[in-house]
Amino acid sequence: MFTKFAALLLLGVIPVPAQTILVHAHRGGRAARPENSIPSFEYGIQQGADVLELDLAVTKDNVLVVSHSPYLTQVHSDDPRMAEALANERQCIGPAVPPGTLIHSLTLAELKKYDCGSKTLPAFPHQVAVPHTTIPTFEEVLNLASQGNFQYNVETKIFPNRPEITPSPEVFVQMIDEAVKRHHLESRVILQSFDFRTLVAMRKLDPKIRLSALFGQSKYDVMMGITDSDKSFAHIARITGAEILSPDQSLVTPEEVATAHKLGVQVAPYTVNTEEGWKKMADAHVDAIITDDPAGLLRWLRAQNPPLHP
């Protein structure tokens, strides 16, 4: 993760904090702007986030677009876990389609008819609506690279138990790699996923792309098609070969982080939005934090003694 900031640190222009925690702006910073949108990514850049975190889906006409949910219109679920997750997904306004309409079933032209910035989410009371905001393509987000020295943390929204939602892991990562190479951003991109098949495929295709292994609480495994119940950091590092581990914050302990560091692997937990959570992660000596509130996290890190971010 070598940036201009890192170069200045090496030259001694900027004092090196005792511990520096990088800030990943989750979906661009959805605490403040409509998620996974150009306004949210520009917000994250303006706040000084080190990394823009985003999610990718694929349209019917094989265009990479930025969306956390594989659905344009969310499904209805009696599963309280699924219902809670769906309640926090963005809501788009446009031509009527049935609930559960997959992005993979629509063309880019059809997707661009939807306004995904007018409705704010109750879970984020400070989120500012940006009407007429459409779902961006991956290319449009990569075009923001000239606005700073930030990194991209790109998640493949792919599920082993739902092959109809996306192309195969190999095709998916090839599309991503081709886009990244067109923009000459290989050194600034991390590929992350809960579906480790895409990490394996990217390692074979382009070893220059750093990998981050996402893993969460066991209660969500069946829903996501995950069959491996071992959440230990050493195990995940071993089976993925990823440079970064990205666990749910509830799985983070000082001991697990120390194990990862002994293996030469960084730790970037998700999605941590409170001062209590930030302190717990800092006390565990994580390398980065994925947050919906990059501005708040940066303020908190800089207010520590010694500061945890320049």
Number of C-alpha atoms within 10 A of each C-alpha: 12 11 15 11 15 13 12 13 14 12 10 10 10 13 11 16 14 10 14 19 22 21 26 32 33 29 27 30 32 29 26 22 27 29 28 29 27 21 21 26 27 18 20 30 23 12 16 18 27 24 29 27 27 27 23 23 27 29 23 16 12 16 17 22 23 28 27 19 18 23 18 27 21 20 14 11 11 7 9 9 12 14 14 11 10 17 13 13 19 22 20 21 16 13 9 7 10 10 12 13 15 23 23 23 18 16 15 21 10 14 21 16 15 18 18 26 25 18 17 24 21 10 12 16 10 13 19 19 17 18 12 15 18 20 24 18 22 22 17 14 19 17 11 14 16 8 10 14 17 24 22 23 24 23 24 26 23 27 22 17 12 10 11 13 20 24 18 17 21 16 14 22 23 17 15 18 19 12 17 19 11 11 12 11 16 20 16 19 22 21 25 26 22 24 21 26 17 25 26 19 18 24 18 11 14 13 12 13 20 22 26 29 26 21 26 18 13 14 9 13 15 10 13 15 15 18 10 9 9 11 14 15 25 18 12 21 21 10 11 18 19 23 18 26 26 27 24 17 21 14 17 22 16 15 12 17 24 18 16 23 18 11 14 11 20 22 26 26 26 23 20 22 17 15 13 10 15 20 14 17 25 19 11 17 21 26 21 22 28 28 26 27 25 31 20 15 26 21 13 17 22 14 12 11 9 12 18 20 20 14
